[in-house]
Amino acid sequence: MENQKRLFKDEEILEWITSLTEEDLETVHKKSLVPFYDQVFVEGKGVYLKDHTGKEFLDCTSQAWTSNIGFANPDVAYAVSEQVKRLTHVRYGFPTIPRIKFIHKLASITPEGMTKIAVNAMGGGAAIEAALKLTMINKPGAETFYSYTRGYHGSSLATMTLASRFAGVTRFRPWGFDRVSKIPFPYCYRCPVGQENEKSCKLECLELAKHLIEYGSLDKVAGILMEPIQGPGGHIPAPKRYMKELRKWTDKNNIFLIWDESQLLTRIGYWFSSEYFDGVKPDITCLTKAIGGGLPMGVTIARKDLIGFNSAEEHSTFGANPLMFASGLVFLNYVERANLLENTRKQGMYITKKLQKLMEESEYIGDVRCPGLMIGIELVMDRESKKPANTLVTDLIEIAKDEFGVIFGTSAPISSDSGSLYRNIVKIKPPLTITQEDSDHILDVFEKALEEAVDYL
Ligand SMILES: Cc1ncc(COP(=O)(O)O)c(C=O)c1O
């Protein structure tokens, strides 16, 4: 085999991918079908991003909670650049060395008995759709699914149907709705059934969910899809005892429990959520975001006794991309070698405790939620009314970014009476490589930005 001849000089290619004019930006704004920001990130290193004006930011969003092993991770860069020189694409049915090694490695860390794996290059939505298909294969005749209020599972038609009331979903409402119903998520800070404290709670929301399923579904129920710790819906961990009881009930009623762990893998300080939930396991789980080491990837993991797909049921043109497998393989090994799970638990606990201390002093902090570096702070106008403080959140985020160079995220758990969403959660989800110094800096900026934003109220 001989190398193809290069057509371009290095400088020509570098010019394409590194230089930008205002005119380029304006033209593309007009031509794009989807909106985007004016800020162009051009480089990342560890927890920092640099934009086209040269400004640097500590990014507590890891860009859609994805770059868990740091931006432009140098080991990923090496693996991908070596693989790209060898082979960049094969048809889905063909294994490659990175694919074989990736699946092997992943299967060695999955929860016990969950060792059947399908991988795609399209991300979480596709992984969740694969989980639904797999459920239907294994439960012939059962086609009804339940998912949770405040849930989010992607932007494909099927996953939008499974999602809750997020902007955009409603325009596609009629599609698939006869197959999917919603049950209430156990959001303890704003309990859906009016419980006020944990001690008196008898999991009434679970009783309501069971009632809705038992009496409300017209067809045989195939499965329940849930984010065990909701991300986009407001950083809400389901209580551990809820999960235990739900698992018991779904087992008894022969209903599949499908988890969407898209945001959770490693971010919560464990590989898989079942470790956090004291061993409770789903039948199928879905991953995306961090698992690809920064490249696109979605993964569906199932109980080893389940029947798999035939070759027509689950495949896509780019689904076996060797670059993504090389990158994902580095991700799995990097987390272990750098002890990132331990660092995540340590830094997560440190930040959370400091925020809880700050909550004692500030009436505006209603709730601080974790685990690990999946930290959500719910801001309210006062603790009594719990009125969502969304302008406070918007201002805080703007101040932190513009004045202090720290990017915080946000999400929206509550619908207003008019149907729009309150964005009153500040999210702190940096790459898991953060140091103690970074954590202190994040806390310092959060406190200062909150103080300033309160002045604007
Ligand atoms: C919890 C959750 N599930 C699913 C998805 C969809 O993943 P993707 O955008 O890769 O399709 C996301 C993406 O934000 C998510 O946060």
PDBQT file of the ligand as one rigid body, heavy atoms in Angstrom, charges set to zero:
ROOT
HETATM    1  C1  LIG A 501     -29.853  13.230  30.170  1.00  0.00    +0.000 C 
HETATM    2  C2  LIG A 501     -29.636  13.285  28.694  1.00  0.00    +0.000 A 
HETATM    3  N1  LIG A 501     -30.106  12.294  27.931  1.00  0.00    +0.000 NA
HETATM    4  C3  LIG A 501     -29.943  12.283  26.611  1.00  0.00    +0.000 A 
HETATM    5  C4  LIG A 501     -29.296  13.312  25.960  1.00  0.00    +0.000 A 
HETATM    6  C5  LIG A 501     -29.200  13.315  24.470  1.00  0.00    +0.000 C 
HETATM    7  O1  LIG A 501     -27.915  13.090  24.033  1.00  0.00    +0.000 OA
HETATM    8  P1  LIG A 501     -27.513  13.567  22.560  1.00  0.00    +0.000 P 
HETATM    9  O2  LIG A 501     -27.612  15.053  22.549  1.00  0.00    +0.000 OA
HETATM   10  O3  LIG A 501     -26.117  13.057  22.419  1.00  0.00    +0.000 OA
HETATM   11  O4  LIG A 501     -28.464  12.898  21.629  1.00  0.00    +0.000 OA
HETATM   12  C6  LIG A 501     -28.786  14.367  26.716  1.00  0.00    +0.000 A 
HETATM   13  C7  LIG A 501     -28.114  15.497  26.066  1.00  0.00    +0.000 C 
HETATM   14  O5  LIG A 501     -28.030  16.590  26.570  1.00  0.00    +0.000 OA
HETATM   15  C8  LIG A 501     -28.972  14.368  28.118  1.00  0.00    +0.000 A 
HETATM   16  O6  LIG A 501     -28.516  15.362  28.892  1.00  0.00    +0.000 OA
ENDROOT
TORSDOF 0
